Amino acid sequence: MCLSGARHERRHHRSPGPATRRDTTLSRLGEEWDNDDVRVRPGRGSRPRTKRRPAHSDAVDGFVTAVDRGRYTCLVGEPGGSGADSRPVVAMRARELHRDAIVVGDRVALVGDTSGAAHTLARIVRIAPRSSVLRRSADDTDTAERVLVANADALLIVTAAADPEPRTGFIDRCLVAAYTGHLQPMLLVTKSDLRDPAALLAAYADLDLPVLISGLGGVAGPGAGGASNDALLDDAAVAQVRAALTGRMTALIGHSGVGKSTLVNALVPHADRATGTVTDVGKGRHTSSSAIALPLPGGGWIVDTPGVRSFGLAHVTVDDVLESFDDLLPASANCPPGCTHDSPDIGCALDDLVARGQARSGRLASFRRLLASRTQGFDQPNG
């Protein structure tokens, strides 16, 4: 054989490739192994997934009255809570709700043990759409919303005419929270015998804000204990507040020391809300540590909120506030692009509206003061 022929034969008789060797190995193993000897690890994602969740058609309706460290006290039964079938049930959040906030006032659906017996625990599986929310952010730089109360009809802002000093910045912020959260705001001024509240009330005359006034009296309410005279409310004011709140759910908010908890004790027998005093620097001590819904004897609910140390409004936009002023809103369509509505120097159409006599100047001034309250400290004393 010639040299070229040998080379040609070597090219066509190379050793078996990897595929051939594998087939040979598998063939030999097949003679010794059975299928039961082989275990196949399933690949990732082989388990079928679904977004369908249980319907919980057997869930019962409940009303959240208190929240304490991941446990929710819910009233199950008649909405008013006065029927024989009404009972408090302690519940936890179901996993499918993820991080959805559950707050006092929420209407929820519960499953599990809803008997209300001691040492039982139900699960909250649904939260009904809210008609209103009282919310705030931690401060003016944190845009994350924190809902305080849900489904309230009104917000009663409690302030003192003196001792501690009234803070219009705080009142303004509460008004913004009420308007943007779809609650009707009301103002209760206590301790009117210490100072005439006329100057304070003049700042809110153009907002058509319902106002109640109380001086010193003999009503401290059950549970007030040794409260001093600066925490007392007069009988007429308590009667007016009771009439205004009956049949509705109302959230109460205010600095400590203004008589908020004293009012709750006067309106709700056996509420036993702790009352505080005013420090030497004119600030109240915080006594209410958690929100709680309490039934009013004549019908309705009152939600006592904790004493306020911060009330951020970073989540509130200019348009949110403007939508609460129906008389000013239509004219904003004629404003220049990007108008912040906070000054006549930028060509704001709201000033033209007032100049033509189609809106009150006091309304525009009040609107701009509420806008400014979103970024100004709420601890400003009344000036």
C-alpha positions, 0 to 999 in steps of 0.5 A, spaced: 500 500 500 502 506 498 503 512 503 497 516 500 493 510 501 494 509 508 493 516 510 486 516 506 484 509 510 486 513 517 482 519 515 476 514 514 477 510 521 478 514 526 476 513 533 468 513 536 466 520 538 463 522 544 456 520 542 458 513 540 461 512 546 455 515 550 451 510 547 455 504 548 456 506 555 448 507 556 447 500 552 452 496 557 448 500 563 442 498 560 443 490 561 445 491 568 440 497 571 432 497 571 428 504 571 427 504 578 434 505 579 434 512 576 432 518 579 430 524 575 430 531 579 425 535 576 427 542 573 425 549 576 418 551 575 416 544 573 410 545 579 404 548 576 402 555 579 396 559 579 394 566 581 387 563 583 385 564 591 380 561 595 373 564 594 372 564 602 364 564 601 363 562 608 367 568 610 363 573 615 363 580 616 366 584 621 368 591 623 375 593 626 375 596 633 382 596 635 389 594 633 394 591 637 401 588 635 398 584 629 392 582 632 385 585 630 379 586 635 373 585 630 366 586 632 362 581 628 354 581 628 350 587 627 353 593 625 351 598 631 354 592 636 348 593 640 344 586 638 345 580 642 349 577 636 354 582 636 361 579 639 368 581 639 373 576 635 380 577 635 383 575 628 390 575 625 392 577 617 391 572 612 397 571 608 394 573 601 393 580 604 401 581 604 402 588 607 396 591 606 394 595 612 388 594 616 386 599 621 381 601 625 374 602 622 376 597 616 370 593 614 373 586 613 371 579 612 373 573 617 374 566 616 376 560 621 374 560 628 369 567 629 365 564 635 369 570 639 371 564 645 377 565 649 384 563 646 381 563 639 383 566 633 380 568 626 383 570 620 382 576 616 382 574 608 379 581 605 378 588 606 372 592 603 373 598 599 374 604 604 369 610 603 374 615 607 381 615 610 385 619 615 392 618 613 399 621 614 406 620 613 412 620 618 414 627 616 415 632 610 420 628 607 417 621 607 412 620 602 409 613 604 402 614 607 400 611 614 393 610 614 390 612 621 383 611 621 378 608 615 371 609 613 370 615 618 364 620 616 368 626 620 374 628 623 373 632 630 379 637 631 380 638 638 384 644 640 385 649 646 384 656 646 390 656 651 394 652 656 397 649 651 397 654 646 393 653 640 397 651 634 394 653 627 399 649 623 397 643 626 389 645 625 391 646 618 394 640 617 388 636 620 384 640 615 388 638 609 388 631 611 380 631 612 379 634 605 383 630 601 381 623 605 373 625 604 372 626 611 368 632 614 372 636 619 369 640 625 373 644 630 372 643 638 375 649 642 376 647 649 378 652 655 375 658 652 374 661 659 382 662 659 382 666 652 377 668 647 378 664 641 375 669 637 382 671 633 383 663 632 376 662 629 377 668 625 382 664 621 377 659 619 371 663 618 372 662 610 372 655 610 365 654 613 368 650 618 363 647 624 365 650 630 364 648 637 366 651 644 367 649 651 369 653 657 370 650 664 365 646 667 363 640 671 364 634 666 370 630 667 367 623 665 367 617 668 375 614 669 377 621 669 380 620 676 383 626 679 383 630 673 385 638 674 380 643 672 384 644 665 381 638 663 374 639 664 368 640 659 362 644 660 355 640 660 352 644 654 359 643 649 358 635 651 351 635 649 352 639 642 358 634 641 354 628 642 348 631 638 353 632 632 357 625 632 350 621 634 349 616 628 356 617 625 363 615 625 367 620 627 375 620 628 378 625 634 385 628 633 388 633 637 394 635 642 395 631 649 392 636 654 387 639 650 381 635 653 380 629 648 380 623 652 376 627 657 371 628 652 371 621 650 370 619 657 364 624 657 361 621 651 362 614 652 360 611 659 366 606 662 371 608 656 376 609 662 381 613 657 387 616 661 387 623 661 393 627 662 396 634 664 399 640 661 407 640 663 410 647 665 412 648 658 405 648 655 405 642 652 401 636 653 403 629 655 401 623 651 396 619 654 392 615 648 397 610 645 393 607 640 387 608 636 380 605 638 373 605 636 368 606 641 360 605 640 356 611 642 350 610 647 345 613 642 348 610 635 355 611 632 362 610 633 367 615 636 375 613 634 380 616 639 387 616 636 393 617 639 396 624 641 400 627 635 407 628 635 408 628 627 403 629 622 407 629 615 403 631 609 408 629 604 403 624 600 399 630 599 399 634 592 397 641 590 391 638 586 389 634 592 388 640 596 385 644 590 379 639 589 376 640 596 375 647 594 369 647 589 369 654 588 376 655 586 377 648 582 374 650 575 378 657 574 385 652 575 384 650 568 386 657 566 393 657 570 399 657 566 402 650 566 406 647 572 402 653 576 403 651 584 397 656 585 401 659 591 402 666 589 399 671 584 406 673 582 406 667 577 400 669 573 395 664 577 388 664 574 385 664 581 387 671 583 383 673 576 377 669 579 377 673 586 378 680 582 372 679 578 368 677 584 367 670 582 370 668 589 372 670 596 379 673 597 378 669 604 377 663 600 383 663 596 387 666 602 385 660 606 387 655 600 394 658 600 395 657 607 393 650 607 397 649 601 403 652 605 401 648 611 404 641 607 411 644 608 411 648 614 412 645 621 405 644 625 407 646 631 406 654 630 402 657 635 396 661 633 399 668 631 
